[in-house]
Amino acid sequence: MSSTSAAPGLAVVTGASSGIGRALARGLAARGHPLLLVARRWQRLEALAVELRARHRVDVEVWPCDLADGEQVARLGEELRSRHVAVFCNNAGFTTCGAVSEADPAREAEAVAVNVTAVHGLALAALPGMLQRGRGAILVTGSAAGEQPVPSAATYAATKAFVNAFAQALSVELRGTNVTCTLLAPGPVRTEFFAVGGVGRMEALTRWFSWQAPERVAEDALRAMERGRRIVIPGPAAKLQAFAGRHTPRALLFPLLRAVFLPIVRFSGARSHVRAWPPSPATSSRFVASEREVDDQASLRG
Ligand SMILES: NC(=O)c1ccc[n+]([C@@H]2O[C@H](COP(=O)([O-])OP(=O)(O)OC[C@H]3O[C@@H](n4cnc5c(N)ncnc54)[C@H](OP(=O)(O)O)[C@@H]3O)[C@@H](O)[C@H]2O)c1
């Protein structure tokens, strides 16, 4: 797949206000792509746009959008249909943590809307134009967590199972079209992801695991996308995680997750949100985003 490197066309990145998406945007700007940056926190997008215009002399547009909102996703989809999109990084997403039975149903539904419905709808919006022009690349951020059911992140892992399957099937369907779809399936990456999921101490408790920098993940992803690869799993630890998730017999996997992962999730929550596991009807295991993150988002809404 050489179309993206030959003449850098418009690159759209969802979830560009933070973490992997921001690193993807920086990597694409360094390659000379004009950009359309999508997320809710538009001040962050504006700041990134200023940085990238100055550093790489590329055009950068900002598109504030709540991808949990069907109307806003539809408007973004119309925009994708009307533009010559060369690269579409379908990346925004978040996790919830804790027992589904005690979760906020609205927040769980939001995860499905952002991680599944928006990803699916926007890929289908970008695709026809790419096929018509005979060039284009879609990068979809799934997760190594999508390779097995994950108790305590049940909704998230299920949404990523959808994304992992969808992106790879699309990749195979597109063979021979000069349009590609690449699945990015990372393991743990140092971003705001775990704080947003209410398990901000996860990294501190799992230093033995190989955490990756978002810049490294993004660079691996963009190289794989430029080669038209079906899937990229950055780093040996994530590869091992994905392999084990796929191939470990469930009779072994679930007791293992119960013994190792559930306590980590429990103790990764903010102190005031640590709950007994398994949760009793009297307790709530729904973790909330860190105060910093809540404040950040509240101020941006206001
Ligand atoms: N970090 C990891 O360990 C890890 C591992 C595997 C997969 N992933 C996946 O990588 C992707 C990026 O996550 P990250 O690690 O970079 O986390 P992050 O730092 O929290 O970034 C998440 C991005 O998604 C955007 N987003 C979330 N909800 C949104 C909404 N309703 N509307 C629009 N944008 C929304 C956020 O923007 P706003 O808040 O400004 O809207 C932010 O830009 C996600 O799909 C995640 O599932 C992450």
PDBQT file of the ligand as one rigid body, heavy atoms in Angstrom, charges set to zero:
ROOT
HETATM    1  N1  LIG A 401      -4.087   2.818  26.529  1.00  0.00    +0.000 N 
HETATM    2  C1  LIG A 401      -4.181   1.497  26.387  1.00  0.00    +0.000 C 
HETATM    3  O1  LIG A 401      -3.617   0.729  27.168  1.00  0.00    +0.000 OA
HETATM    4  C2  LIG A 401      -4.959   0.926  25.239  1.00  0.00    +0.000 A 
HETATM    5  C3  LIG A 401      -4.801  -0.456  24.960  1.00  0.00    +0.000 A 
HETATM    6  C4  LIG A 401      -5.501  -1.005  23.905  1.00  0.00    +0.000 A 
HETATM    7  C5  LIG A 401      -6.333  -0.216  23.130  1.00  0.00    +0.000 A 
HETATM    8  N2  LIG A 401      -6.484   1.110  23.425  1.00  0.00    +0.000 N 
HETATM    9  C6  LIG A 401      -7.386   1.894  22.572  1.00  0.00    +0.000 C 
HETATM   10  O2  LIG A 401      -6.673   2.996  22.045  1.00  0.00    +0.000 OA
HETATM   11  C7  LIG A 401      -7.610   4.027  21.687  1.00  0.00    +0.000 C 
HETATM   12  C8  LIG A 401      -7.076   5.363  22.205  1.00  0.00    +0.000 C 
HETATM   13  O3  LIG A 401      -7.023   5.307  23.617  1.00  0.00    +0.000 OA
HETATM   14  P1  LIG A 401      -5.828   5.952  24.443  1.00  0.00    +0.000 P 
HETATM   15  O4  LIG A 401      -5.091   4.869  25.110  1.00  0.00    +0.000 OA
HETATM   16  O5  LIG A 401      -5.082   6.918  23.604  1.00  0.00    +0.000 OA
HETATM   17  O6  LIG A 401      -6.681   6.685  25.584  1.00  0.00    +0.000 OA
HETATM   18  P2  LIG A 401      -6.893   8.248  25.910  1.00  0.00    +0.000 P 
HETATM   19  O7  LIG A 401      -5.580   8.905  26.147  1.00  0.00    +0.000 OA
HETATM   20  O8  LIG A 401      -7.902   8.268  26.996  1.00  0.00    +0.000 OA
HETATM   21  O9  LIG A 401      -7.529   8.830  24.559  1.00  0.00    +0.000 OA
HETATM   22  C9  LIG A 401      -8.842   8.486  24.190  1.00  0.00    +0.000 C 
HETATM   23  C10 LIG A 401      -9.288   9.397  23.078  1.00  0.00    +0.000 C 
HETATM   24  O10 LIG A 401     -10.639   9.023  22.700  1.00  0.00    +0.000 OA
HETATM   25  C11 LIG A 401     -11.437  10.187  22.691  1.00  0.00    +0.000 C 
HETATM   26  N3  LIG A 401     -12.826   9.915  23.065  1.00  0.00    +0.000 N 
HETATM   27  C12 LIG A 401     -13.290   9.213  24.111  1.00  0.00    +0.000 A 
HETATM   28  N4  LIG A 401     -14.610   9.295  24.188  1.00  0.00    +0.000 NA
HETATM   29  C13 LIG A 401     -15.014  10.085  23.148  1.00  0.00    +0.000 A 
HETATM   30  C14 LIG A 401     -16.261  10.595  22.699  1.00  0.00    +0.000 A 
HETATM   31  N5  LIG A 401     -17.412  10.301  23.339  1.00  0.00    +0.000 N 
HETATM   32  N6  LIG A 401     -16.301  11.370  21.614  1.00  0.00    +0.000 NA
HETATM   33  C15 LIG A 401     -15.143  11.705  20.969  1.00  0.00    +0.000 A 
HETATM   34  N7  LIG A 401     -13.938  11.277  21.338  1.00  0.00    +0.000 NA
HETATM   35  C16 LIG A 401     -13.866  10.481  22.438  1.00  0.00    +0.000 A 
HETATM   36  C17 LIG A 401     -10.799  11.115  23.718  1.00  0.00    +0.000 C 
HETATM   37  O11 LIG A 401     -11.106  12.471  23.381  1.00  0.00    +0.000 OA
HETATM   38  P3  LIG A 401     -12.047  13.468  24.261  1.00  0.00    +0.000 P 
HETATM   39  O12 LIG A 401     -12.075  12.934  25.656  1.00  0.00    +0.000 OA
HETATM   40  O13 LIG A 401     -11.385  14.786  24.107  1.00  0.00    +0.000 OA
HETATM   41  O14 LIG A 401     -13.366  13.396  23.573  1.00  0.00    +0.000 OA
HETATM   42  C18 LIG A 401      -9.324  10.838  23.516  1.00  0.00    +0.000 C 
HETATM   43  O15 LIG A 401      -8.813  11.661  22.492  1.00  0.00    +0.000 OA
HETATM   44  C19 LIG A 401      -8.952   3.612  22.284  1.00  0.00    +0.000 C 
HETATM   45  O16 LIG A 401      -9.764   3.077  21.268  1.00  0.00    +0.000 OA
HETATM   46  C20 LIG A 401      -8.571   2.517  23.279  1.00  0.00    +0.000 C 
HETATM   47  O17 LIG A 401      -9.610   1.606  23.461  1.00  0.00    +0.000 OA
HETATM   48  C21 LIG A 401      -5.809   1.691  24.457  1.00  0.00    +0.000 A 
ENDROOT
TORSDOF 0
